[in-house]
């Protein structure tokens, strides 16, 4: 294979961007050969935009049966991701799924099991993993430069959305349409980066407001506290109702702290570890000598195109994946645990009771008062609707 032929399911906002990038030749050794969408207006847009160069489908089964491509990108609503990925892999296609991996881990776990039985390249669009700021922080931690982690704090509130954003579609910000609010729509990248850099917590306690700042039924304000096996703690604060917002990640270890904010990575580096200083210092007041270092950031922040290039390279040359789709369950696990903690007003241990989460989610769908523009859905363990 010299070139990967790609088909896209779903040409809404993200699918449209991916299609344009492929048609403009921004992903070497890849070409768009087919798109699938149930909305006639989107297929008409594709017809006008791509002429006869791309096959058009309004039926998923016909799309998969066509064999008009070697690989599939899934850019549909959240609930559909696991079921379509399972189907795509089952048909023998390399697969890239948009974030989040799904709405609930029970469905994503089944997706991962299907992937484990496939020899196809399976990736997820965690494009923030290409950002050299976060890659450098991960490198500092893995090299031991920051020492053992003590605390992480991520304030990510620059997601401001007006009511008109939510009114634009009946599926938005509903339990049946998106499966959640700011955690499921805006924060999957940050939750993935948090665990990618700091590891998975062992338990979660979350506090949420549902429709605090908007006429919606899902969460638009979250404060969550987590604990890790080594005793470290973490705080995650997010909202779509604050302006101006903040995006600041602070990670502290026993050899200093790192802050990422305003596209800058600053390292307050201790000359000796705090634990060694605490043990050896004999004065009354004192603290370790500290150097403020502005860490130079090198490398391209290639975002969506970078993930697509990496996926295509993995298909053609066996290159290691930047974002294996199987890892999508990790950030979703944290998100689901946060929801379950808020719903039950209690601590949630990880791993948590996936059946209980599913039951609580289904209750919210069944009791929803925001259904006027949303079709009834029936959930199953494949996450389809």
ROKOL-391778 format. One line per 2 residues: number of its first residue (from 0); their letters; for each residue x, y, z of C-alpha. Coordinates in nm, 3 decimals. Example, Ala and Ser with C-alpha at 12.3 -4.5 7.8 and 13.67 -1.06 7.14 Angstrom:
# residues 2
0	AS	1.230/-0.450/0.780 | 1.367/-0.106/0.714
//
This chain:
# residues 385
0	XX	0.000/0.000/0.000 | 0.148/0.335/-0.107
2	XX	-0.146/0.552/-0.010 | -0.420/0.508/0.251
4	XX	-0.774/0.557/0.122 | -0.990/0.708/0.397
6	XX	-1.366/0.716/0.450 | -1.527/0.951/0.704
8	XX	-1.850/0.880/0.893 | -2.010/1.206/1.001
10	XX	-1.935/1.536/0.828 | -2.046/1.780/1.090
12	XX	-1.799/2.032/1.235 | -1.507/1.798/1.300
14	XX	-1.571/1.561/1.011 | -1.584/1.855/0.773
16	XX	-1.247/1.983/0.895 | -1.090/1.639/0.859
18	XX	-1.233/1.603/0.509 | -1.097/1.942/0.403
20	XX	-0.751/1.862/0.541 | -0.741/1.539/0.345
22	XX	-0.868/1.696/0.022 | -0.614/1.977/0.054
24	XX	-0.331/1.724/0.076 | -0.227/1.817/0.429
26	XX	-0.187/1.449/0.525 | 0.081/1.288/0.304
28	XX	0.008/0.946/0.157 | -0.362/0.971/0.236
30	XX	-0.669/1.050/0.026 | -1.037/1.094/0.103
32	XX	-1.244/0.851/-0.102 | -1.582/0.836/0.076
34	XX	-1.804/1.013/0.328 | -2.120/0.900/0.506
36	XX	-2.386/1.115/0.672 | -2.761/1.076/0.726
38	XX	-2.827/1.446/0.662 | -2.899/1.528/0.296
40	XX	-2.769/1.883/0.333 | -2.427/1.761/0.443
42	XX	-2.405/1.515/0.156 | -2.502/1.797/-0.080
44	XX	-2.222/2.007/0.068 | -1.979/1.719/0.005
46	XX	-2.106/1.683/-0.354 | -2.054/2.051/-0.422
48	XX	-1.719/2.066/-0.245 | -1.556/1.749/-0.377
50	XX	-1.735/1.688/-0.705 | -1.713/1.329/-0.820
52	XX	-1.386/1.262/-0.640 | -1.552/1.121/-0.326
54	XX	-1.821/0.855/-0.294 | -2.125/0.961/-0.090
56	XX	-2.330/0.738/0.141 | -2.637/0.796/0.355
58	XX	-2.633/0.443/0.499 | -2.363/0.307/0.729
60	XX	-2.401/-0.054/0.613 | -2.363/0.044/0.248
62	XX	-2.063/0.256/0.346 | -1.885/-0.033/0.517
64	XX	-1.980/-0.280/0.244 | -1.839/-0.058/-0.030
66	XX	-1.470/-0.133/0.034 | -1.406/0.211/-0.112
68	XX	-1.139/0.281/0.151 | -0.876/0.117/0.368
70	XX	-0.935/0.318/0.684 | -1.226/0.491/0.858
72	XX	-1.252/0.811/1.061 | -1.552/0.829/1.296
74	XX	-1.676/1.183/1.366 | -2.032/1.120/1.484
76	XX	-2.215/1.203/1.812 | -2.053/1.058/2.123
78	XX	-2.280/0.759/2.182 | -2.207/0.622/1.835
80	XX	-1.829/0.605/1.868 | -1.788/0.258/2.028
82	XX	-2.048/0.083/1.816 | -1.919/0.223/1.488
84	XX	-1.558/0.151/1.584 | -1.647/-0.211/1.660
86	XX	-1.818/-0.237/1.323 | -1.532/-0.071/1.138
88	XX	-1.271/-0.298/1.293 | -1.494/-0.598/1.228
90	XX	-1.501/-0.510/0.857 | -1.121/-0.502/0.858
92	XX	-1.066/-0.127/0.840 | -0.800/0.071/1.021
94	XX	-0.995/0.308/1.245 | -0.957/0.652/1.401
96	XX	-1.232/0.766/1.638 | -1.301/1.123/1.747
98	XX	-1.297/1.209/2.117 | -1.444/1.110/2.353
100	XX	-1.403/0.734/2.313 | -1.767/0.704/2.421
102	XX	-2.007/0.819/2.689 | -1.969/0.535/2.937
104	XX	-1.681/0.298/3.001 | -1.889/-0.018/2.972
106	XX	-1.932/0.048/2.599 | -1.571/0.158/2.551
108	XX	-1.444/-0.154/2.724 | -1.632/-0.364/2.469
110	XX	-1.479/-0.153/2.193 | -1.131/-0.214/2.333
112	XX	-1.197/-0.587/2.349 | -1.290/-0.584/1.981
114	XX	-0.972/-0.390/1.903 | -0.760/-0.645/2.089
116	XX	-0.885/-0.912/1.848 | -0.805/-0.701/1.542
118	XX	-0.473/-0.642/1.371 | -0.582/-0.300/1.245
120	XX	-0.436/0.034/1.354 | -0.679/0.192/1.602
122	XX	-0.627/0.555/1.710 | -0.821/0.834/1.880
124	XX	-0.819/1.205/1.804 | -0.638/1.321/2.116
126	XX	-0.472/1.601/1.922 | -0.354/1.782/2.236
128	XX	-0.095/1.507/2.279 | 0.094/1.670/1.992
130	XX	0.129/1.996/2.189 | 0.502/2.035/2.278
132	XX	0.411/2.206/2.607 | 0.241/1.895/2.744
134	XX	0.493/1.662/2.583 | 0.774/1.848/2.761
136	XX	0.594/1.830/3.097 | 0.543/1.457/3.050
138	XX	0.913/1.422/2.969 | 1.016/1.617/3.282
140	XX	0.805/1.391/3.502 | 0.908/1.063/3.339
142	XX	1.278/1.158/3.357 | 1.249/1.218/3.732
144	XX	1.335/1.588/3.696 | 1.029/1.689/3.900
146	XX	1.071/1.409/4.153 | 0.779/1.222/4.304
148	XX	0.448/1.392/4.235 | 0.269/1.563/4.522
150	XX	-0.015/1.761/4.368 | -0.169/1.867/4.039
152	XX	-0.422/2.144/3.987 | -0.590/2.212/3.652
154	XX	-0.821/2.510/3.627 | -0.976/2.495/3.280
156	XX	-1.262/2.745/3.266 | -1.197/2.916/2.932
158	XX	-1.480/2.718/2.775 | -1.735/2.999/2.799
160	XX	-2.052/2.922/2.602 | -2.359/3.148/2.571
162	XX	-2.711/3.006/2.582 | -2.738/3.041/2.204
164	XX	-2.465/2.777/2.167 | -2.679/2.523/2.350
166	XX	-2.996/2.630/2.169 | -2.836/2.564/1.829
168	XX	-2.918/2.192/1.844 | -3.168/1.986/2.043
170	XX	-2.906/1.718/2.109 | -2.664/1.959/2.275
172	XX	-2.614/1.940/2.651 | -2.864/1.658/2.701
174	XX	-2.815/1.321/2.864 | -2.953/1.145/2.557
176	XX	-2.773/1.357/2.298 | -2.423/1.406/2.440
178	XX	-2.426/1.206/2.762 | -2.296/1.494/2.966
180	XX	-2.190/1.857/2.958 | -1.853/2.024/2.995
182	XX	-1.679/1.698/3.094 | -1.800/1.510/2.785
184	XX	-1.794/1.790/2.532 | -1.513/2.029/2.618
186	XX	-1.281/1.844/2.860 | -1.194/1.503/2.711
188	XX	-0.857/1.638/2.594 | -0.765/1.778/2.936
190	XX	-0.878/1.466/3.120 | -0.669/1.257/2.881
192	XX	-0.364/1.480/2.925 | -0.410/1.482/3.304
194	XX	-0.391/1.103/3.326 | -0.127/1.083/3.047
196	XX	0.101/1.315/3.244 | 0.013/1.241/3.610
198	XX	-0.131/0.888/3.595 | -0.467/0.751/3.701
200	XX	-0.612/0.843/4.040 | -0.740/0.578/4.280
202	XX	-1.051/0.764/4.400 | -1.257/1.072/4.317
204	XX	-1.488/1.314/4.499 | -1.669/1.555/4.270
206	XX	-1.915/1.839/4.308 | -2.120/1.953/4.010
208	XX	-2.389/2.201/3.919 | -2.631/2.099/3.646
210	XX	-2.762/2.392/3.447 | -2.611/2.643/3.689
212	XX	-2.535/2.906/3.426 | -2.749/2.785/3.134
214	XX	-3.090/2.639/3.060 | -2.951/2.286/3.019
216	XX	-2.981/1.959/3.212 | -2.615/1.854/3.223
218	XX	-2.314/1.984/3.414 | -2.173/2.327/3.335
220	XX	-1.966/2.371/3.654 | -1.741/2.106/3.813
222	XX	-1.492/2.090/4.099 | -1.333/1.749/4.155
224	XX	-1.070/1.623/4.398 | -0.870/1.306/4.335
226	XX	-0.617/1.096/4.523 | -0.334/0.881/4.385
228	XX	-0.170/0.564/4.510 | 0.147/0.743/4.624
230	XX	-0.053/0.991/4.836 | -0.049/1.272/4.580
232	XX	-0.368/1.470/4.529 | -0.524/1.652/4.237
234	XX	-0.788/1.915/4.170 | -0.980/1.966/3.845
236	XX	-1.200/2.275/3.806 | -1.396/2.339/3.488
238	XX	-1.694/2.542/3.367 | -1.866/2.686/3.060
240	XX	-2.012/2.974/3.258 | -1.712/3.189/3.348
242	XX	-1.574/3.483/3.152 | -1.290/3.551/3.128
244	XX	-1.177/3.197/3.189 | -0.847/3.039/3.290
246	XX	-0.639/2.754/3.154 | -0.364/2.680/3.406
248	XX	-0.204/2.345/3.489 | 0.024/2.330/3.792
250	XX	0.208/2.012/3.886 | 0.418/1.992/4.203
252	XX	0.677/1.729/4.288 | 0.937/1.703/4.560
254	XX	1.191/1.871/4.331 | 0.982/2.175/4.240
256	XX	0.676/2.269/4.041 | 0.582/2.325/3.678
258	XX	0.313/2.563/3.552 | 0.168/2.569/3.203
260	XX	-0.026/2.886/3.127 | -0.047/3.128/2.834
262	XX	0.150/2.886/2.611 | 0.446/2.900/2.848
264	XX	0.606/2.628/3.060 | 0.776/2.753/3.376
266	XX	0.975/2.524/3.607 | 1.051/2.633/3.964
268	XX	1.338/2.388/4.018 | 1.470/2.298/4.364
270	XX	1.844/2.233/4.394 | 1.772/1.954/4.641
272	XX	1.449/1.764/4.689 | 1.207/1.899/4.946
274	XX	1.207/1.564/5.125 | 1.588/1.567/5.161
276	XX	1.585/1.931/5.272 | 1.312/1.859/5.526
278	XX	1.517/1.573/5.669 | 1.855/1.747/5.680
280	XX	1.787/2.116/5.749 | 1.848/2.211/6.113
282	XX	1.749/2.579/6.119 | 1.416/2.720/6.230
284	XX	1.286/2.872/5.908 | 1.421/2.779/5.569
286	XX	1.338/2.634/5.230 | 1.532/2.473/4.948
288	XX	1.712/2.697/4.701 | 1.484/2.744/4.400
290	XX	1.556/2.850/4.042 | 1.284/2.986/3.815
292	XX	1.342/2.838/3.470 | 1.156/2.925/3.152
294	XX	1.168/2.595/2.967 | 1.225/2.635/2.591
296	XX	0.963/2.454/2.389 | 1.063/2.297/2.062
298	XX	0.861/2.108/1.808 | 0.548/2.159/1.603
300	XX	0.204/2.170/1.759 | 0.049/1.974/1.472
302	XX	-0.287/1.905/1.640 | -0.548/1.718/1.428
304	XX	-0.325/1.692/1.123 | -0.046/1.552/1.339
306	XX	-0.268/1.273/1.474 | -0.388/1.192/1.122
308	XX	-0.031/1.185/0.988 | 0.078/0.960/1.274
310	XX	-0.216/0.724/1.213 | -0.139/0.701/0.841
312	XX	0.231/0.645/0.913 | 0.137/0.368/1.156
314	XX	-0.072/0.201/0.885 | 0.196/0.230/0.617
316	XX	0.516/0.190/0.817 | 0.425/0.057/1.161
318	XX	0.511/0.382/1.339 | 0.407/0.388/1.705
320	XX	0.080/0.567/1.775 | 0.075/0.899/1.959
322	XX	-0.280/0.829/2.077 | -0.384/0.462/2.079
324	XX	-0.763/0.449/2.098 | -0.755/0.189/2.374
326	XX	-0.624/0.466/2.603 | -0.943/0.666/2.553
328	XX	-1.105/0.472/2.836 | -0.873/0.632/3.092
330	XX	-0.989/0.992/3.074 | -1.348/0.869/3.036
332	XX	-1.303/0.662/3.353 | -1.215/0.980/3.542
334	XX	-1.510/1.163/3.386 | -1.754/0.881/3.466
336	XX	-1.620/0.860/3.822 | -1.675/1.235/3.864
338	XX	-2.034/1.205/3.744 | -2.102/0.904/3.965
340	XX	-1.955/1.083/4.266 | -2.179/1.385/4.210
342	XX	-2.487/1.172/4.145 | -2.436/0.963/4.460
344	XX	-2.287/1.244/4.672 | -2.002/1.016/4.777
346	XX	-1.647/0.906/4.709 | -1.598/0.682/4.407
348	XX	-1.316/0.430/4.395 | -1.144/0.352/4.064
350	XX	-1.223/0.108/3.915 | -1.588/0.190/3.983
352	XX	-1.917/0.004/3.938 | -1.982/0.043/3.564
354	XX	-2.329/-0.108/3.588 | -2.426/0.146/3.854
356	XX	-2.300/0.431/3.636 | -2.499/0.301/3.340
358	XX	-2.810/0.272/3.558 | -2.774/0.631/3.683
360	XX	-2.717/0.762/3.330 | -3.021/0.577/3.199
362	XX	-3.233/0.725/3.479 | -3.136/1.073/3.367
364	XX	-3.219/0.998/3.007 | -3.557/0.848/3.100
366	XX	-3.645/1.139/3.330 | -3.519/1.412/3.101
368	XX	-3.737/1.717/3.045 | -3.514/1.831/2.757
370	XX	-3.642/1.590/2.495 | -3.843/1.815/2.267
372	XX	-3.584/1.807/1.989 | -3.410/1.481/2.072
374	XX	-3.512/1.141/1.939 | -3.574/0.868/2.193
376	XX	-3.265/0.656/2.242 | -3.207/0.305/2.359
378	XX	-2.867/0.245/2.510 | -2.683/-0.081/2.491
380	XX	-2.333/-0.196/2.571 | -2.207/-0.101/2.226
382	XX	-2.300/0.261/2.284 | -2.516/0.292/1.973
384	X	-2.846/0.479/1.948
//
